[in-house]
Structures are given as C-alpha cells and as structure tokens.
Amino acid sequence: METASTCIMNGLVTSAMYILVSLGFALLLSIMGIFNFAHGAIYMVGGFVTYGFSVALGINPWASFVLSIIVMGLFGLFLEKFCFRPFMGNANSMMIMSIALIFILETGANIWLGGWTRALPSFIPGVLKAGFFSVTWERFLTLIIGAVLLVLMTLLINKTTIGQQMLAVAQDKTGAALQGININRTAAFATALACMMACVAGTLMAALLSLNPYMGDSILNKAIEVVILSGIGSIGGVFFGGLIIGFLNAVLPVFISSALSETIVLVIIMVILLIRPKGLFGYELF
C-alpha cells in the first residue's frame, strides 16, 4: 500500500509539472508556429532566478518564488518582441533563434554559478503521514500548486476573452486577424504565460530535486513527447498527454530500469501515432 500510494503521488506530481511545461510549449507552437527548443532552458532559468532571490539576496523563499514568476513573465514579453516577432512566419529562423537562446541561457547560468548542482531552500519541511500514505510536505505542496494552476489555466483558456483569442489564433491566424484579434498582443501574452508556467515548474522541481544549468534538457524532451502524443495543435489534449507520460515515467522506473522505461514510453507513443498519426487530439497545424 505504501509503494502504491508513493507511485500515485509521484505520478500526480510528475504529471502536473509535465503539463505546466508542455502547455507553455504547446501554446507557442500553436499560436506562433515555433518549436521553442529554448523552453527547457527557460524552465531552468526560472529555478535559477528563484535561487538568486532566495539564496544570493536572502529574500523569503515564497517572496522569491513570486518575484521570479513576475521576472520570467517580463522576460517572456522581451523574448516575444525582440527574439520571435521579427521572424514571425519564418519557422526556420525562429527555430534557429530558439536554439541560440539555449546556448545563451545555459552558458549564462554556467558562468554565473558554474556547473555545480545547487539546491533551493525547502518551502515546507517535514513529512505528511496518514496510515499507509506518507509523502513529504514539499512534494504535496508541489502537487497542490500544480493542480491549482492547471485549473486556473483551464479557466483562463476556456472562459476568458484572451483565452478564446489564443484558441482562435491557434486554429486560424488569418481568420482571427480578420475578426479584429491583435495577433502580436496575443502572442506576447502567450509567451509571457509560457515563461511563467515554466518558472513555476522549474522552481518547484528544483526544490524537490536539484538545480543545475542543464536541468532543462530532460524536461524539454518530456514536453515534446507530451505535445506529440497529445497532438500538435491541441492545447486541451496536453492535459491528457501529460497525465499519461507523467504516470508512465513515475511508475515504470519502480519496476524496471530507467533506460528500459524510457524505451517503453517511446514505443507506446510510436504505436499510438501509427494508429492516430495526428496524436490523440491533434489536427493539421501547418
């Protein structure tokens, strides 16, 4: 029972983080038509910004968390206006720019703190125990924050004007523009939102695990897996894809080696794509 409860908790936490990162990746892909390979590096930078506020400047961890989200949101606005907007419509140039950003951000983090692994201060120390159920408060907090943000993101996308505008731009940019939707403003909001979500995930996972300049590489792979499984162009499908990939990556390594579990996940994705080439919920994007 204890092993089962641990697997379930790990699966939920992992899924929540994958969804937060993948949703930002999917937003930029759908709205701007860019495979933002720098999204993993942005995830890493979010954790380092929190580390800078909390450890280097000695600010309260919770205040550091909020400040880092704001900083990364502003960084997203900067990226959209000066790095992505000039190449809008040119997928190759935008892809090259995103790859260049990876080198800039990872090298900058390496120069700042070196290649050493760092640790964020714990937000809530201790362990929560209830019968067979036992989990650290840190992991439980991560799940709660992730779940709340996912609910808020769902409401934002489905119930607000800017959310409907993002969906409209993702489905048909020309039609959205003809309806009076400001494409640049929508893209800027989506980029800022994607960076903020990546910052939340990067900070929470850095507190749970560790912080290093290359921590974004693995999460980028997972985001790509989730988006491909969900279906390129499907924003809502990311929730289901994230749950599937998250639970597989959390549960399989308990019983088999990590390398074999990664292989099984990829085989499952390939089989699903053979049956549904556009993914579970995808549609033609380009």
N, C-alpha and C positions, 0 to 999 in steps of 0.2 A: 504493500500500500504506500509506503514511504517513497519507494522508487517511482511508482506510478504518479503520485502527486508531484514529485520533483520534475518528472518528464513533462507533465501537463503545464506546470508553471514555467519551465524553461521554454516550452513550445509557445506559450502565450506571449512571453516577454520577447522572444526572438521574432515572432511574427509581427508584433507591434512595431518593433524597430525596423524590420524589413519593409513594412508597409509605409511607415513615415518617410523613409529614404526613397523608396520606389515611387511613391506618389509624387514627390517633387521631380524625380527623373521623368516620370510619365507626363507630368504637366508640361515640362519644357519640350518634350518630344512631340506632344500633340499640338501645342499652341505655336511653337516656334519651329518645329520640324528639325530639331537638333538633338543628336545623340550627345548629351553633355557628359563626356567622359571625365570631366573635372568634378562631377558631383560627389564622388568618393573623397576627393581632396577637400572639397568644401565641408563635408562631414567631419573630416579630420581637423580642419581649421576651427570649426565651431567648438570642438573639445579643447583645442589649444587656447582659444580666446577665453573660455571659461577658466582654464588653468591660469592664464595670465592675470585675470582679475582676482581670482581667489588666492593663488599662492604667491605670485610675484607682487601684487599690490595689497594683499591681505584683506580683501573685501569679503564680507559674509558670503558663503557658498551659494545661498539662494539668491542674493542680490547679484552675484556674479553670473548666475545662470540667466536671470532676466536681462542683464546688461548685454550678455553675449548674444542672446536672441535678437535684441534690437540692433546690435552692431552687424550681425550677419544679414539681417533684413536690409539694412542700408548698403551692405556690400553687394547684395543681390541687385539692388537698383543700379549700382555702379556697373556691375557686370552686364546687365541688360543694355544700358545706354551706350557704354563705350566699347564693349567687347563683342556683344551679339547683334545689336541693332544695325551696325554698319554693314553686316554681312547677311542680313535677313534675305531669305530667298536663295542664298548660295550655301547649300548644305555642306559642300566640301570645305569651304573657307571657315564655316562655323565649327566644323569638326576639328580642323587644324587648330583653331583658336582654343577650343576646349582642351586639346592635348597639350598645347603650350601652357595653359593655365595649370595643368597637373605639375609640370616641371617647376613652374614659378612658385606655386604654393608649397609643394613638398620640399623644394630646395630652401625656401624661406624658413619653413619650420625646422629644417635640419640645421641651418645656420644659427637660428635663434636658440634652440635648446639641444642641438646635437642629435645623434641618432639613438640616444638613450631612451629607454621606456620610462614614462612618468606615471604618476597616479594622482587622481583628483581626490580631494578630501571627501569623506563619506557624507552624504546628505543626512541620512538617518542610520546610525549604527544599531547593531543588535539583531536578534533573530525572532521571528514570529512563529510560535508553536501552537498547534491546535490538534490534538490527537496524533494521528499519523502524519499530519501535514506540518511541514517545517520549511520555512523559507526566510531568507534574510529580509529585513525591512527595506534594504536598498533595492533588492530585486522586486519586492512587492510594490514599492513606490514607482519603480520604472514601469511596471505593468499598469498601474493606475493612471499615471501621467500619459502613457501611450494610448490607453483606451479613451481617456477624456479628449485628447487631441484628435483622435480618429473620429469620434462622434462630432466634435466641433467642425472638423474638415468636411464630414459628410453633410452637415447642415449648411456650411458655407457654400459648398458646390451646388447643392440641390435646392436651397431655399433663399439664397440672396441674389441680388441683381448681378453683382460682379461674378458670382459663381456661375450663373446662367450664361453670362457673357463669355467666360472661359470655355464652357462647354460648346457654345456656338462657334467660337473661333477654332476650337479643336476639330469640329466637324466640317466646317466650311469657312475658310478665311474670307473669301470673296463675298459670300452671302452675308457674313457677319458685318463686313465693312459697309455693304450696301444698306444694311439696317441701321447704320449710324454708330456702330460699336468702334471705339478707338482701339485699334489693334496694338499700337505701341504701348498704351497705358495698360491694357490687359496683359500684355507680355511682361511688362515691368512688374506688375502686381504678382504674376505667377512666378517670376524669377525670385522676387523677394520672399514669397511664401515658401518656395522650394528650399531656399537657403536657410530660412528659419527652421523648417522641419528637419533639415539635415543637421542643423546645430543642436536641436533638442536631442535627436538620436545620438549624435556624436558625443555629447556631454554625458548622457545617461549611460551609454555603453563604456565610455572612458572611466566613469566612476565604478562600474561593475567589473570591468576587466583591466584595461591599461590604456595608456596614451602614447602613441609614437607617430612619427611623420608619415608612416606608410600604412596606417591602420585603415585608410580609406580604400585601399586596393581590393581587399576581400569583400567589403560591403558593396562596392561598385559591381562586382561580379554577381552578387546576390540580387541587386536591383535590376540588372539586365535579365537575369533568369526570371524574376517575378514579372517583369514587363512583357517578356516574350511569351511566357506561359499564359498570362492574363489576356494577351492580345494587344499588339501595338495599336495605339489609338483609343484603347479603352481605359478610361480613368477609373470608373467604378470597379472594373474587373481586377484592379490591383489589390483590393481588399481580399478577394478570394485567392488570388495567386500568392499573396503574401502569407496567408494562413497555411496554404499547402506547403510552400517552400520552407516556411519557418518551422512547422512541426516536423517535417522530414529532417531538417538539419539539426533539430534539437533532440529528436528521439532516436534516429538511426545510429549516431555515434555511441549510444549507450550499449548497443548490442554488437556492433561491428566497428571496424576501424574507420577513422575519419576519411581516409582516401577512398575506401570502398563505398562509404555512404555518399560522398560527393559524386562518385560514378553512377550510383543508383539514381540519385536525383536527376542527373543529366539524362540518363536513359529514359526515365519517366517523362521528362519534358519532351524528348525526341519522339517518344511513342504518341504522346498527346498531339504533337504538331503533325505527325503523319496522319492522324485521324482528323484533326482540325488544323489545317495549315495556317489559319489566321489567329490561332490561340483560342482560349476558352470563350472570350467575349469580344474579340477584335473585329475590326473592319478595315477596309482599304484606306490607308492614311495618305499615301503619296500618289 
